Amino acid sequence: MKHFGLVLGMMLLLAAEGVSAFTSLTNVRYRAGTEPRHVLDLHRPNPLRAQPMPVILWIHGGGWLTGHKGDAPLIAEVTSAGYVLAAMNYRYSSTAPFPAQLQDVKAAIRFLRANAAAYGLDPSRIGVWGQSAGGHLAALAAVTSGLTQTTLGQPLEVGEHLGVSSAVQACVAFAPPSYLGDAPPSDTTVSTYLGGTLPGALPTAQAANCYHPAYLGDDPPFLIVHGLADTVVPPVYGSQLHAALVAAGGSSSYVSLPGVGHTPWTAGEYPRALAFFQSVLPSLPLASWRELHGLPRDGSQDEAVTGGDGVPHLLKFAFHLAPTAGSLTGRAARTLAAPTSLVLDDLAGLPHWGAAGGSGVPALTFLRRRASSGPGIRYGVQGSVDLVSWQSQTLDATNCEVTVVDALWERVRFFPSAQAVGAPRFFRVVVQGL
């Protein structure tokens, strides 16, 4: 296999060493008008990175009635890892019930994407992260990516930049109240958010259901974290959201925390989110993968084969293998395992030659990172009649079948033409840097 390396008013905050880890642009208006809640803060690495930076949008909790963007956690850690942390306010449900808050979240995402060049952001790598009510909004924004209205026909895209996508590439939901339809009528927090009491407001609760069947499908990778001692939002809502995402073919990891309630969470729980974003929304894809597996970030070990199987690290990155996992061959890509796990659950493996499905037709099958995940590499197929003179093969609709696995991965099946005289008899996948 051939492979190449990859190229991958302002407030100054002073760190202990006298140099700021980040700078903050505060109260940036993401929607036109005078609504005081339509503002966000942008916390960016200091100094700014030369390459466009991925974005994590923090959505605060507070029962949709209270809370503020100022409670964003891990600002120094997130920015030091090469991300921009955007923290937003949204309209309270006491003045604007559902779906106003979701419309605001999507407006903020569109604003970030539309103004990416001005702020040094990467519009192809935007993740959302929220806790409690913010976790609900983050999850709902993620599963409705690409949709224009709720199940009640309410518009999801309101405000400016309507021609810009509000899709996200990753979601972290801490203690999300993913379904509200079984709340008691006396729960005024829920009734204020829904704009009416249950059971009369059940259709609205269904429209706000994070795992409504009408919303699921082709969802970004999720991390859901819930405390098992949570009595405000019982952990069943986190586990039900996780189960529904997986059943719909999505990629979701669920972490339950014994003895942990709803609030306050300890600072030790928040790094889980950063580790997840570093895995599925890496600031520098290959560099972050190296760091995750204890390899030098400078690429000096890209040619190494610590797995003892002859496969260099660069190719293991390309085909979603851990450095020491061996040359696994996954034939039926399914769901993504825990980000740091070596149990790769078949969403990994070197290219495989063999019959495709039940058709019995020989095919070269491999997994590749989708272009939208921005890995900075591309994949191709070469053929040869003699293992010496390799030539590129065209991948098109007549000889190639591409199946989306999740937000990051897709499976490719290449079907060679009939073996005429002089036709290639050997095939291989080539990984190249952009």
C-alpha positions in Angstrom: 0.0 0.0 0.0 1.1 3.5 -0.8 0.6 6.3 1.7 1.6 9.8 2.3 1.8 12.0 5.3 -1.0 14.5 6.2 -0.8 18.2 6.3 -2.9 19.2 8.5 -16.2 44.7 23.9 -12.4 41.4 23.7 -11.4 40.2 27.2 -7.9 39.0 27.8 -7.7 36.4 30.6 -4.4 36.0 32.3 -3.1 32.6 33.3 -0.7 31.9 36.2 2.3 32.2 33.8 1.1 35.6 32.7 0.0 34.4 29.3 -3.7 33.8 28.5 -4.7 30.3 27.4 -7.6 31.8 25.5 -9.3 35.1 24.5 -13.0 35.7 24.7 -15.3 37.7 22.4 -18.4 38.3 24.6 -22.0 39.1 23.7 -21.7 38.5 20.0 -25.2 38.8 18.5 -26.2 35.7 16.6 -29.6 36.9 15.5 -30.6 40.4 14.4 -32.9 42.5 16.6 -32.9 43.6 20.2 -33.7 40.3 22.0 -31.1 40.4 24.9 -30.8 36.6 25.0 -29.7 36.3 21.3 -26.0 36.5 22.1 -23.1 34.2 22.6 -19.5 34.2 23.7 -16.6 32.9 21.6 -13.6 31.5 23.6 -10.7 31.0 21.3 -7.2 29.6 21.7 -4.4 32.2 22.3 -2.6 32.4 20.0 -5.1 31.6 17.3 -4.4 28.5 15.3 -3.3 28.9 11.7 -5.8 26.3 10.5 -9.6 26.7 10.9 -10.6 25.4 14.3 -13.5 23.1 15.1 -16.3 24.5 17.3 -18.1 23.2 20.4 -21.3 25.0 21.2 -22.2 25.0 24.9 -25.9 25.2 25.7 -26.7 25.9 29.3 -29.3 24.2 31.5 -31.8 25.7 33.9 -35.1 24.1 33.0 -35.4 26.4 29.9 -36.3 29.1 32.5 -33.0 30.1 33.9 -29.3 29.7 33.3 -26.6 31.7 31.5 -23.8 31.2 28.9 -21.4 32.2 31.6 -21.5 28.7 33.2 -19.6 27.1 30.3 -17.1 24.5 31.7 -13.5 23.7 30.8 -12.9 26.8 28.7 -9.1 26.7 29.2 -8.9 23.0 28.6 -11.1 23.1 25.5 -9.3 26.0 23.9 -5.9 24.5 24.8 -7.0 21.4 22.8 -7.4 23.5 19.7 -11.2 24.1 19.8 -13.3 27.2 19.9 -15.9 27.0 22.7 -19.0 29.0 21.9 -21.4 29.5 24.8 -24.9 30.8 23.9 -27.9 32.2 25.6 -31.4 31.4 24.3 -34.9 32.8 25.0 -36.5 31.6 28.3 -39.6 29.5 28.0 -41.4 32.0 30.2 -41.4 34.5 27.3 -41.3 32.1 24.4 -42.3 28.4 24.7 -41.1 25.5 22.5 -39.8 25.5 19.8 -38.3 29.0 20.4 -35.2 27.6 22.2 -34.5 25.0 19.5 -34.9 27.7 16.9 -32.3 29.8 18.7 -29.8 26.9 18.9 -30.1 26.4 15.2 -29.7 30.1 14.5 -26.5 30.1 16.6 -25.2 27.1 14.6 -26.0 28.9 11.3 -24.3 32.1 12.5 -21.1 30.2 13.5 -21.0 28.4 10.1 -21.9 31.5 8.1 -19.2 33.6 9.9 -16.6 30.8 10.1 -14.0 32.7 8.0 -14.2 35.8 10.1 -13.6 33.9 13.4 -11.2 31.3 12.2 -13.7 28.4 12.5 -14.0 25.2 10.6 -17.6 25.1 9.3 -17.4 21.3 8.7 -16.7 20.5 12.3 -19.3 21.8 14.7 -20.4 19.9 17.9 -23.0 20.7 20.5 -22.8 20.1 24.2 -25.4 20.7 26.8 -26.5 19.8 30.4 -30.0 19.1 31.6 -32.3 21.4 29.6 -29.2 22.3 27.5 -28.6 18.6 27.0 -32.2 18.2 25.7 -31.7 21.1 23.3 -28.3 19.8 22.1 -29.7 16.4 21.4 -32.8 17.8 19.7 -30.7 20.0 17.5 -28.5 17.1 16.5 -31.3 14.7 15.6 -33.2 17.3 13.6 -30.2 18.1 11.5 -31.4 18.5 7.9 -35.1 18.9 8.9 -37.1 22.0 8.3 -40.0 21.6 10.8 -41.1 19.8 13.9 -43.7 17.0 13.8 -46.3 19.7 14.4 -45.1 21.7 11.3 -43.4 24.4 13.3 -40.4 25.9 11.5 -37.0 24.9 12.8 -35.0 27.5 10.9 -35.9 31.0 11.9 -33.8 34.2 11.6 -30.8 34.9 9.4 -28.5 32.8 7.2 -31.4 30.5 6.2 -29.4 29.1 3.3 -26.7 27.8 5.7 -26.9 24.4 7.3 -27.6 24.0 11.0 -26.3 20.4 11.0 -23.8 19.3 13.6 -21.1 16.7 13.5 -21.1 15.5 17.2 -23.3 15.8 20.3 -22.7 15.5 24.0 -25.8 15.4 26.3 -25.4 15.4 30.1 -28.5 14.4 32.0 -30.9 15.2 29.1 -34.7 15.1 29.7 -35.1 13.5 26.3 -38.8 12.9 26.6 -41.4 15.2 28.4 -44.7 13.5 27.6 -44.9 11.6 30.9 -44.2 14.6 33.2 -47.0 15.2 35.8 -49.5 18.0 35.0 -48.2 19.7 38.2 -44.7 20.1 36.7 -44.7 23.8 35.9 -41.2 23.7 34.4 -42.3 21.3 31.7 -45.7 23.0 31.1 -44.1 26.4 30.7 -41.7 25.0 28.2 -44.4 23.2 26.2 -46.8 26.1 26.4 -49.5 24.1 28.1 -50.1 21.4 30.6 -50.2 17.6 30.0 -51.9 15.6 28.8 -53.3 18.3 26.6 -49.8 19.4 25.5 -48.8 15.8 24.6 -48.5 16.6 20.8 -46.0 19.3 21.7 -44.2 17.0 24.0 -43.9 14.5 21.1 -42.6 17.3 18.9 -39.9 18.0 21.6 -39.1 14.3 21.9 -35.4 13.8 21.2 -35.9 10.2 20.0 -39.1 10.7 18.0 -38.9 8.2 15.0 -39.5 11.1 12.6 -36.3 12.7 13.7 -33.9 9.7 13.9 -31.7 8.6 11.1 -28.2 9.6 9.9 -27.5 11.3 13.2 -24.1 12.5 14.3 -22.1 10.6 17.0 -23.5 11.0 20.5 -22.1 10.8 24.0 -24.8 10.6 26.7 -23.8 10.8 30.4 -26.3 10.5 33.3 -26.0 10.2 37.0 -27.7 7.2 38.5 -28.7 9.2 41.6 -30.4 11.9 39.5 -33.9 12.5 40.9 -34.6 15.6 38.8 -34.1 14.0 35.4 -34.1 10.2 36.0 -31.3 8.3 34.2 -33.9 6.3 32.2 -34.2 9.3 29.9 -30.5 9.2 29.0 -30.6 5.4 28.5 -33.7 5.6 26.4 -32.2 8.2 24.1 -29.1 6.1 23.7 -31.1 2.9 22.9 -33.2 4.7 20.3 -30.1 6.2 18.6 -28.5 2.8 18.4 -31.7 1.1 17.2 -31.9 3.6 14.4 -28.3 2.7 13.3 -26.6 5.7 14.9 -23.4 5.9 16.9 -24.0 6.5 20.6 -22.0 5.9 23.8 -23.8 5.9 27.2 -22.0 6.5 30.5 -23.9 6.0 33.8 -22.3 7.5 36.9 -23.1 5.7 40.2 -23.9 8.1 43.1 -24.0 11.1 40.9 -27.1 13.3 41.0 -28.4 16.0 38.7 -26.4 19.0 40.0 -23.8 20.0 40.8 -21.5 17.8 38.9 -17.9 17.6 39.9 -15.3 19.0 37.6 -14.0 15.5 37.1 -17.0 14.5 34.9 -16.6 17.2 32.3 -13.3 15.9 30.7 -15.4 13.0 29.4 -16.9 15.4 26.9 -13.6 16.8 25.7 -12.2 13.3 25.3 -15.2 12.4 23.2 -14.9 15.5 21.0 -11.2 14.8 20.5 -12.1 11.3 19.3 -15.0 12.1 16.9 -14.4 15.8 16.2 -10.6 16.0 16.4 -9.0 19.5 16.3 -6.3 18.1 14.0 -7.6 14.6 13.0 -4.4 12.6 12.7 -2.5 14.5 15.4 -5.4 14.0 17.9 -5.5 10.3 17.0 -1.8 10.0 17.6 -2.2 11.6 21.0 -5.1 9.4 21.9 -3.0 6.4 21.4 0.2 7.7 23.0 2.1 8.4 19.7 4.1 11.5 19.0 1.9 14.3 17.5 4.6 15.2 15.0 4.1 12.1 12.9 7.5 10.6 13.5 5.9 7.2 14.2 3.5 7.2 11.3 5.6 4.5 9.5 5.9 2.4 12.6 4.1 -1.0 13.0 3.7 -1.5 16.7 0.9 -3.9 16.1 3.4 -6.4 14.7 1.2 -7.0 11.6 3.1 -4.9 9.0 0.4 -2.2 8.9 1.8 1.4 9.5 0.0 3.7 11.9 -1.1 6.0 9.1 -3.1 3.2 7.5 -4.6 2.2 10.8 -5.8 5.8 11.3 -7.4 5.7 7.8 -9.2 2.4 8.5 -10.2 3.1 12.1 -7.8 0.7 13.7 -6.0 1.2 17.0 -2.2 0.9 16.7 -2.0 -2.4 18.6 -5.3 -3.9 17.4 -3.8 -6.0 14.6 -5.0 -6.1 11.0 -8.7 -6.7 11.7 -11.1 -6.9 8.7 -14.6 -5.7 9.3 -17.1 -7.0 6.7 -20.3 -5.6 8.0 -19.8 -2.1 9.4 -22.2 -1.4 12.2 -21.9 1.0 15.1 -19.0 2.9 16.7 -17.7 1.5 20.0 -16.5 3.7 22.9 -14.1 6.2 21.5 -11.0 5.1 23.3 -11.9 1.4 23.3 -9.8 -1.2 21.4 -13.1 -3.2 21.0 -13.8 -1.9 17.5 -17.2 -3.7 17.0 -16.7 -4.2 13.3 -16.5 -0.6 12.4 -12.9 -1.0 11.5 -10.6 -3.1 9.4 -8.3 -3.3 6.4 -9.8 -3.6 2.9 -11.5 -7.0 2.3 -11.7 -8.9 -1.0 -14.7 -11.3 -1.2 -18.3 -11.8 -2.1 -20.5 -8.7 -1.5 -23.6 -9.6 0.5 -25.8 -12.3 -0.8 -25.1 -11.5 -4.5 -21.9 -13.5 -4.5 -20.3 -10.9 -6.8 -16.6 -10.4 -5.9 -15.9 -6.9 -4.5 -13.2 -4.9 -2.8 -14.8 -3.5 0.4 -13.4 -0.9 2.7 -14.4 1.8 5.2 -13.4 5.4 4.7 -13.8 8.6 6.5 -16.6 10.7 5.0 -15.5 14.0 3.4 -17.6 16.0 5.8 -15.5 14.8 8.8 -12.5 16.6 7.3 -9.7 14.1 7.9 -7.4 15.6 5.3 -6.9 12.3 3.4 -8.5 10.6 0.4 -8.9 7.1 -0.7 -8.6 5.5 -4.1 -8.4 2.0 -5.7 -5.6 0.8 -8.0 -5.5 -2.3 -10.2 -2.7 -4.2 -11.8 -2.1 -7.3 -14.0 1.3 -8.1 -12.6 1.8 -6.5 -9.1 4.2 -4.1 -10.6 2.4 -1.5 -12.8 -0.4 -0.2 -10.7 -3.0 2.1 -12.3 -5.8 4.1 -10.6 -9.3 2.8 -11.1 -12.3 5.1 -11.5 -14.9 4.9 -8.7 -18.3 5.8 -10.1 -21.9 4.7 -10.1 -21.3 1.8 -12.5 -18.7 0.0 -10.3 -19.0 1.5 -6.8 -21.5 1.3 -4.1 -21.3 3.7 -1.1 -23.3 3.1 2.1 -23.3 5.7 4.9 -22.5 4.1 8.3 -22.7 7.2 10.5 -21.6 10.9 10.5 -18.0 10.0 10.2 -17.8 6.7 8.2 -19.0 5.2 5.0 -18.5 1.7 3.4 -17.3 1.5 -0.2 -17.7 -1.6 -2.4 -15.8 -1.6 -5.6 -16.9 -4.1 -8.2 -14.2 -4.8 -10.8 -15.2 -5.3 -14.4 -15.2 -8.8 -16.1 -11.8 -10.3 -16.4 -10.9 -9.6 -20.0 -7.5 -10.2 -21.4 -5.1 -7.7 -19.9 -7.6 -6.6 -17.3 -6.3 -6.0 -13.8 -6.3 -9.1 -11.6 -5.0 -7.4 -8.4 -6.5 -4.5 -6.5 -5.5 -2.4 -3.5 -6.8 0.7 -1.7 -4.5 3.7 -1.7 -4.5 6.4 1.1 -3.2 9.8 0.1 -2.9 13.1 1.8 -4.7 16.1 0.4 
